[in-house]
Amino acid sequence: MLTCIAFSLYKIIMGSMLFHLVLYTLGGLENLQTAKKYYASTVDLTGGKCSRALFGICLCTSAIGQLTKGRSKEDKESSELQSLSAMALEKDYKQRAPSKLSVLSSTLRSLKI
């Protein structure tokens, strides 16, 4: 319960529940890195149970990778975070929506995870 309250307060402080989505949509390296941080903190606050945040991490790290094309020193860390998020998503989909697991897998493959 305390985690939910902390997460709700975090959302109120940020001013919008969709702030990280807006940053991702705007694009640009700085916005994508900030969005990834917001998604990561959401995953942290929810204990890894927020599929939207896990997928957001995958999208952001893929977009950052395309923008930097190996120039970033965070490549190893980002790819590790991305693969952990992808594994957590697949595990979640196996439990909650096994019929959609193939769609998720093909989507993640298209992100080059």
C-alpha positions in Angstrom: 0.0 0.0 0.0 2.8 2.4 0.9 4.4 1.7 -2.6 1.1 2.7 -4.3 1.0 5.9 -2.2 4.6 6.8 -3.1 3.9 6.1 -6.7 0.8 8.3 -6.7 2.7 11.1 -5.0 5.4 10.8 -7.6 2.9 11.2 -10.4 1.4 14.2 -8.7 4.8 15.8 -8.4 5.6 15.2 -12.0 2.4 17.1 -13.0 1.2 14.5 -15.5 0.8 10.8 -15.7 2.0 10.9 -19.3 5.0 13.1 -18.9 7.5 10.4 -19.9 5.3 9.5 -22.9 5.4 13.1 -24.0 9.2 13.2 -23.7 9.5 10.0 -25.7 7.2 11.4 -28.4 9.1 14.6 -28.6 12.3 12.6 -29.3 15.9 13.9 -29.1 18.6 12.3 -27.0 18.0 14.3 -23.8 14.3 13.8 -23.8 14.7 10.1 -24.5 17.2 9.7 -21.6 14.9 11.6 -19.3 11.9 9.5 -20.3 13.9 6.3 -19.7 14.7 7.6 -16.2 11.0 8.2 -15.5 10.1 4.8 -16.8 12.9 3.2 -14.7 11.7 4.9 -11.6 8.1 3.8 -12.3 9.4 0.2 -12.6 11.3 0.7 -9.3 8.2 2.1 -7.5 5.9 -0.6 -8.8 8.3 -3.5 -8.1 8.5 -4.3 -11.8 4.8 -4.9 -12.2 4.1 -2.0 -14.6 4.1 -3.4 -18.2 3.7 0.1 -19.7 6.9 1.2 -18.0 8.8 -1.9 -19.0 7.8 -1.5 -22.6 8.7 2.2 -22.3 12.2 1.3 -21.2 12.5 -1.0 -24.3 11.3 1.8 -26.6 13.5 4.5 -25.1 16.7 2.4 -25.1 16.1 1.3 -28.7 15.6 4.9 -29.8 18.6 6.1 -27.9 20.7 3.3 -29.5 19.5 4.4 -33.0 20.4 8.0 -32.2 23.8 7.4 -30.7 24.8 4.3 -32.9 27.5 3.1 -30.5 28.8 6.5 -29.5 27.3 6.2 -26.0 29.3 4.9 -23.0 26.1 3.6 -21.5 25.6 1.1 -24.3 26.3 -2.0 -22.1 24.2 -0.7 -19.2 21.3 0.3 -21.6 21.3 -3.0 -23.4 21.3 -4.8 -20.1 18.4 -2.8 -18.8 16.6 -3.3 -22.1 17.0 -7.1 -22.0 15.9 -7.2 -18.4 12.8 -5.2 -19.2 12.1 -7.5 -22.2 12.4 -10.6 -20.0 10.1 -9.2 -17.4 7.5 -8.3 -20.1 7.7 -11.8 -21.6 7.2 -13.3 -18.1 4.3 -11.0 -17.4 2.7 -11.8 -20.8 3.1 -15.6 -20.2 1.1 -15.3 -17.0 -1.5 -12.7 -18.0 -2.0 -12.9 -21.8 -0.3 -16.0 -23.3 -2.3 -15.6 -26.5 -0.5 -12.3 -27.1 3.0 -13.5 -26.3 3.9 -14.0 -30.0 2.9 -10.4 -30.8 5.0 -9.1 -28.0 8.0 -11.3 -29.1 7.8 -10.0 -32.6 7.5 -6.4 -31.4 10.6 -6.8 -29.2 12.5 -8.4 -32.1 11.7 -5.4 -34.3 13.3 -3.2 -31.6 16.4 -5.4 -32.0 16.4 -6.6 -28.4 
